[in-house]
Amino acid sequence: MARRKYKWKFTFFYFLILLNIFTNCLPIDKKSRQTTNDATFSDSKPDANPAEFHLSQPDTFDEKTKFIPEDDSKRTAIVSTNAERNQAGETVRPGQTISSYEVEITIEENRFKGRAVIELELDANTRDDPIKLYSEDLDVTSVRTGVFTEANSLAATFRLRDGFLEITPVQSTTSYVVVVEYTGILRNDGNGIYRGEGNGVSYLAMNLHPTHARRVFPCFDEPNEAANIRFTFNDVEYSNIVTNSLPEENAENRFRALASSPHRWGMIAHDFINLNIPTTDVLLVGRPGLSNQDSQASLAINAFFSFLNEWTEKPYFEIILNQESRMHVIALPDVDRDWHALSIVGIWEPYLLMETTASVKQRKTALVKIAETMAKQWFGYVMYPENWRFEWVVTGLATYAAYEAVISFQTSTVANDVTLLDMNTIFVTDIIHESMLHDAYVNANPLEPKEELYDEDEIRSNIYGLSKLKAPAILHMLKLVLGDEGQDFVHSAAKNLLRRRSVETVNTHNLIGAIIDDWSINGNEMIDDIESFLEPWIENNGYPMIHVGLRQDGSVFIMQERFSFTPQAHVNYEIPITYTTKASPNFNNIRPILMMDATTNLNVRLTGDEWVLFNIQGQSYYRVNYDDDIWDRILEALEDPEDRKVIHPLNRAKLVDDALNLARSGKLDYEIAFKVVLSMEHETEYAVWKAFVRNMDFLRKRLIAHVTEDDDLDPDIYLRMVRRTVGALEDEIGFNPDTSLTEPAMVSLTRGLVMDHACRANYEPCIAAAIDLFYNPNNNEEVNPNIPSDIRPAVYCTMVREGDEDVIEALKARLEVEANHYERVVILESLACSDDQNFIRDYLEETIAAGNEYGVEERVRIFRAVAESSYENARVALSFISMRTNEIRDNYGGPKKLEEILFVLGENMANDILSEDFRIWVRSQSNDLDDSQGAANRALAIVLENVNWIERHQDYVYDWIDENDAPTLAASLILICITIFVTLFNN
C-alpha cells in the first residue's frame, strides 16, 4: 500500500506541473547580460575583510593550568596560554641531540603507564639550559637523570608547561641518560596510542603521525629528529602485535630498535584474522565475518605492491635492517587515518573491502586509497619531510605514484574492457578540478609555507589541507612541462630521491636537484630554471587565469592574471600553453607547445565560426577565459550535438568548470556560464557531469536557502535548471539500469552522481524512480536488496526525505543485516536526509551519547551528511556543534576531525542568516574551539567570501533562471506522460 500511495500522489503532482509549463514558460532573452567583468565588490560588506580572519586570533584564550613537580613532596601551579606557546615558534630545544629512546608501555584498562629511557647530548653552549621535550596529555610522575648511564641517575627538577617537559638535572654535563616515568590516557580517536573498536571487535594501536608521539612518550617530536627507538608493550591482551620492527628473540612484546623520527613508528595489536595473502609476505587482515569482500582488494594489493617495487626501484623488504618481515594491510573498523609506519598499512574498512557487486564509486575511492596508503611506505617512511612545511613533496609523490599504480591496474590488454575505470578522467576531475576549487579561496594555504612549522594546529592545516590535492596536480603539470612523450622526470626524481636519501629527510631543493640530474641531460628546452618555474606555484595560494583575446583581423593573443574568488595581488607565472582549433582539432597533444609569462601573440587566426580551446584535457593548473566573441563560437559548437562530440569530454568539463568559477569570481557574465551549462542537455560523459554537479551544487544550496526565506519566490527555481540539462542523460542512461547487461563503469559512476544531484533538486522522474526501486517487490515493508549499488545513495536519501517514518524504520532494519561496511555508511548518511528536525537533532545527539554504536569515522560522516543535506539541517548542525564542541572533539577523532567538519559546515552556510550565526559563534570568547580556533577563522573567511557572492550575484542568478526558463513544450509533455505511465504501471 505504501507504494500505491506514492503513485497517486505523483500522478496528481505531474498534471499540476504540466499546467504550470503551459502557463509559465517564457522565451529566452538573449540580450539580458549582467555586467560583472570588473571584479569589484559592493560597498555593503561584512564588518571585516575575509582575508584577515585566518590570521586573527580571538580576543582572549582559555587558560590552562599545568603542574610542575619541584621535588617529591611539592607541586607548583603554572598558568600558561596558547599565546605563549605560539611564541615558541622554533625547534623544541636548540643544542640538544637525542640518540636513542627505550620506551616501555604497560596497558592498564583505559590508561597506560610509560617509562622512557632517553640518551641525549647537549652542546657546550647550552649545557646549562634545561633539557626540553615535547609532552602532551602525559602525567609525568618522576624524572631522573644520569651521566652516561642510568645506574648513577638522580631525581631531577622538572615541570610540565603547555605541551613541554622541562628538566633541570642535578648534574652539569653534556651527555645524559634521562629516565621519565609517566601515565597517559588510552585514547579512542585514532591518535597516539589508542583502543579502536567497531563492528563488535576491538584492537590496540599506536599511530604517531604526524605529532602524536608526544602523547605516548616525551620526545623530540619533529620529523628531522631521528633516533634509535625501541618499544616494549606489556599487558596487551591481543594475540598479534605488529610494529615496524622485528621482535627481539624470545620476547614477542619487545621490538628491535629502528633509526627513525618518532612519527614513523606504529603498532597494531589485534585478534583479527588473515582474510587473504595477496602476494608473498603481504597479509590482508580484518575482523571475522568479512568473507567474500576481500577478492578485489587482494588483486589490487598484489598489483600495487608489484608496481611500486618496480616503479620505485626500491625493493620493499630491503628498505631497512630489522624491519618487520611482512607488510600487513589491516582493515580498521572505526577510524580513517594516515599511517606512515613501515609494515603497517591501516585503512578504514569501507576504503578497503568490497563485495563483488560493489558500487563503482566505492571501487574508485578504495583503489586510490589503497594505492596511496601503500605508496606511503616509500613516500612517508623511506623519505619524509625535513620540516612539515615540505610535506607537499612527500604527499605529492605518494599520490602521484598511487595514481600511476591505479592507472596501470585499470589498463587492460583486452580491447574495450568497459568494466575498468578511466583514471585519467578521475585524476583531472577528483584532483585537478577539486584542488582548483578550494585553491580559489583567498585564505587557501600555499603548498609551501614560508616559515618552519612547529605548532600542531599549523601542521594539521598544512598536511591535511589543500596539499593533498594541489601537490600531485602541480607535479603532474611539471611532468608535462619537462618531458616529451615517454619522458617522466617526476618519476626519475622519485627514484633518485629514494636511492640517495633513503630513510632520510627531503625538502623542495632535494626534489629539484633530483629532477635536474636527468632533465639537464635529456630534457626539452621549455623552461630554463625549474626552481624559478615552481616558485610561484608552490609559494602562493591561488593560480593563474589566461584571457584569450581576438583582434579585429582574427588573430589570437593571450594574457594572464591571478585567479581567486577575492582579488589578490598579481603574481606572474610561467604557464604551459596547449591549444587546438576547430580547423584542425587535436585533443591528444597535452604537452605544452610554449610557456607564457607575459602577453603573447599566437600564430592563430580564426575565421567564420572557428573556435580555439586552451588547456587540452584540462591537464594543467590554470583557468581559461575568452572574449565574448570566442565564447559565442564555443557555445555554438556545444549546442550542436555533432559539433559537441568533436570537443574532448575533458575539455567540455573544463569549459563547464571554468565558466561557472569565472562567473562566481565576477570575471564572466553568468549568462555565458549558464549557456555553457544548458548545453548539458546533450551530455552523458562523467567528467562533464562531475564539473556540473560540483559547481552547480553551490548554486543549488544558496538558491534553495534564498527561496526558503522568501515565500514570494519560486521554490523550484533551481529545479528548472535540472529539467533543462538532464535530457540526453535520462534518454541514453536513465535512472534505472538494466542489471542484465554489463554496463561500463564510467556510465554507472555517472548515473549515481547525476541521480543523487537531480533527486536532491526535487526532479520528479528521479524521485519517481527512487520510489519505484526502494521497497522489496516481495515485501513492501523492507528495503529492496537488489537496488543497484551506485544509485543506492540517491534512492535511500530521496526516500528518507520524501517518505515517512516507515522508510527510516526499513533502513534501520537493513542496517542491522548489512554485512558490508561501505553500504552501512551509505545508510547512515542517507538517514541524514530527513527533513524532520527533531529526528535530525536526536540523530546528531546519538553520535556523542555514551555507548553509542557508531565508529569514530561514522560519526564524522553523519555530521557531514546532515550539514550537506539541506538548509534547515545545516542550521541544526550549526546549533549542535556550537553547543557540543568539546563532546564532538572527543567523540569524532580529535582536533583534526573537528576542523574537517568545520570546513564542511562553513561551505553549507548558504545565506546571510546562517553565515552571521556562524560568525557569532566562531568569534565568541567561549566557543570551546581551543587550538582549532585558527581553522575556524579560516572556515569563517570562506563563509564571508561566499556571503560576498550572495550580495553580488544571487539576485541576478535567480532572475536569469526565472526569465529564461523555456524548455520545449513538446519535450516536456512527452517526458511527463512517460513518467506518469511508469509511475502508475511499473511493478
Secondary structure, 3 states (H helix, E strand, C coil): CHHHHHHHHHHHHHHHHHHHHHHHCCCCCCCCCCCCCCCCCCCCCCCCCHHHHCCCCCCCCCCEEEEEECCCCCEEEEEECHHHHHCCCCCCCCCEEEEEEEEEEEEECCEEEEEEEEEEEECHHHCCCCEEEECCCEEEEEEEEEECCCCCCEECEEEEECCEEEEECCCCCCEEEEEEEEEEECECCCCEEEEEEECCEEEEEEECCCCCHHHCCCECCCCCCCEEEEEEEECCCCCEEEECECEECCEEEEECCEEECHHHCEEEEECCEEEEEEECCEEEEECCCCCCCCHHHHHHHHHHHHHHHHHHCCCHHHCCCCECCCEEEEEECCCCCCCCCCCEEEEEHHHCCCCCCCCHHHHHHHHHHHHHHHHCCCECCCEEECCHHHHHHHHHHHHHHHHHHHHHHCCCCCCCCCCCCCHHHHHHHHHHHHHHHHHCCCCCCCCCCCCCCCCHHHHHHHHCCCHHHHHHHHHHHHHHHHCCCCCCHHHHHHHHHHHHCCCEEECHHHHHHHHHHHHHHHCCCCCCCHHHHHHHHHHCCCEEEEEEEECCCCEEEEEEEEECCCCCCCCCCCEEECEEECCCCCCCCCCCCEEECCCEEEEEECCCCCCEEECHHHCCCCEEEECHHHHHHHHHHHHCHHHHHHCCHHHHHHHHHHHHHHHHHCCCCHHHHHHHHHHHHHCCCHHHHHHHHHHHHHHHHHHHHHHHCCCCCCCCCCHHHHHHHCHHHHHHCCCCCCCCCCCCHHHHHHHHHHHHHHHHCCCHHHHHHHHHHHEECCEEEEECCCCCHHHHHHHHHHHHHHCCHHHHHHHHHHHHHCCCHHHHHHHHHHHCCCCCHHHHHHHHHHCCCCCCCCCHHHHHHHHHHHHHHCHHHHHHHHHHHHHCHHHHHHHHCCHHHHHHHHHHHHHCCCCHHHHHHHHHHHHCCCCCCHHHHHHHHHHHHHHHHHHHHHHHHHHHHHHHHHHCCCCCHHHHHHHHHHHHHHHHHCC
